[in-house]
Amino acid sequence: MAPLVVTPAVATRWASSETDGRSRWFEVVVTLPGVRSGADVHADVVHVHADRSVLSVLASATPGAGTAEGDPGVDYRADAPLPRECDTADGARVKFSKRSSTLTARFPERAAPAPPPPSPPPP
């Protein structure tokens, strides 16, 4: 019997850095009930278009003690759209909490483009 495929709860928000309060991060939190280890989670940034990316998450929850024999478990699949302001090239901070069975990915805000150099004075 194939595992049940479920879309997990996904929450997103912009957050400020705890250290300086000026840096902003885009945070994606995916709740994965029954997932016991970060080894059971696979997360990738997928570039759909040049200016559009998503965080794609796949995870497996294996049957726990006390479940029916032959219980196939649950596979989680989710795609969280990332705003253009996220710097996906710089890499994300990703962590998995065994206690809460959540995956948290934090993406830094993309740096603003440098202003153009001043025009030379007229001759």
Legacy VTK file of the C-alpha trace (Angstrom):
# vtk DataFile Version 3.0
C-alpha trace
ASCII
DATASET POLYDATA
POINTS 123 float
0.000 0.000 0.000
1.391 3.396 -1.003
1.814 6.137 1.594
-0.899 8.754 1.897
0.255 12.034 0.275
-0.660 15.081 2.368
-0.103 18.829 1.973
1.319 20.075 5.295
0.563 23.377 7.004
2.895 26.125 5.741
3.298 29.536 7.390
5.366 32.427 5.995
6.388 35.826 7.334
9.017 38.550 7.141
11.114 38.761 10.318
13.874 41.078 11.521
17.272 39.811 12.583
17.619 39.264 16.322
21.130 40.716 16.334
20.848 44.114 14.678
17.123 44.567 13.991
17.915 45.978 10.533
18.361 42.792 8.498
15.172 41.148 7.312
14.560 37.479 6.622
11.706 35.667 4.913
10.780 32.699 7.058
8.953 29.556 5.916
7.734 27.140 8.610
6.394 23.746 7.493
4.626 21.564 10.066
5.307 17.858 9.479
3.485 15.738 12.104
5.065 12.327 12.592
8.368 13.185 10.904
11.047 12.159 13.384
14.304 13.298 11.808
15.735 15.892 9.463
17.045 12.946 7.430
13.413 12.276 6.419
13.038 15.784 4.943
14.212 17.076 1.568
13.969 20.806 0.805
15.092 22.586 -2.369
14.693 26.008 -3.897
13.200 25.593 -7.341
13.499 28.487 -9.804
10.238 28.495 -11.755
11.132 31.623 -13.773
14.009 34.094 -13.617
12.112 36.152 -11.028
10.005 33.460 -9.311
11.159 30.716 -6.941
9.499 28.264 -4.601
10.719 26.267 -1.628
9.802 22.662 -2.425
9.559 20.347 0.605
9.193 16.559 0.597
9.093 14.531 3.817
8.086 11.081 5.034
6.489 10.130 8.319
6.915 6.449 9.020
4.294 4.624 11.055
4.923 4.842 14.788
4.525 2.311 17.547
0.934 1.321 18.113
-0.179 1.818 14.509
-1.734 -0.964 12.497
0.673 -3.391 10.866
1.082 -2.518 7.218
0.250 1.164 7.821
2.006 2.862 4.889
2.780 6.125 6.677
2.437 9.612 5.243
4.363 11.534 2.601
4.242 15.327 2.794
4.633 17.556 -0.267
4.493 21.349 -0.256
5.608 24.254 -2.413
5.947 27.643 -0.700
6.269 30.606 -3.100
9.185 32.892 -2.248
8.902 36.661 -2.775
11.224 38.341 -5.280
12.859 40.166 -2.384
14.353 36.882 -1.090
17.997 36.236 -1.848
17.850 32.571 -2.828
21.413 32.650 -4.228
22.894 33.466 -0.811
21.419 30.286 0.666
18.928 29.746 3.416
19.312 28.818 7.043
17.384 25.573 7.408
16.699 23.621 10.588
14.423 20.779 11.622
12.949 20.548 15.113
12.322 16.993 16.301
10.328 18.306 19.258
7.771 20.185 17.159
8.239 18.273 13.855
8.732 21.532 11.964
11.103 22.594 9.229
12.107 26.264 9.312
13.874 27.917 6.362
15.033 31.551 6.569
16.054 33.484 3.461
17.878 36.832 3.695
16.378 39.864 2.033
18.000 40.674 -1.299
20.288 43.706 -1.101
18.978 46.796 -2.833
20.762 47.532 -6.102
23.524 50.114 -5.892
22.547 53.557 -7.125
23.988 54.574 -10.485
27.190 56.616 -10.370
26.712 60.398 -10.548
26.791 61.996 -13.959
29.979 63.904 -14.809
29.601 67.687 -14.676
28.926 69.358 -18.048
32.007 70.777 -19.777
LINES 1 124
123 0 1 2 3 4 5 6 7 8 9 10 11 12 13 14 15 16 17 18 19 20 21 22 23 24 25 26 27 28 29 30 31 32 33 34 35 36 37 38 39 40 41 42 43 44 45 46 47 48 49 50 51 52 53 54 55 56 57 58 59 60 61 62 63 64 65 66 67 68 69 70 71 72 73 74 75 76 77 78 79 80 81 82 83 84 85 86 87 88 89 90 91 92 93 94 95 96 97 98 99 100 101 102 103 104 105 106 107 108 109 110 111 112 113 114 115 116 117 118 119 120 121 122
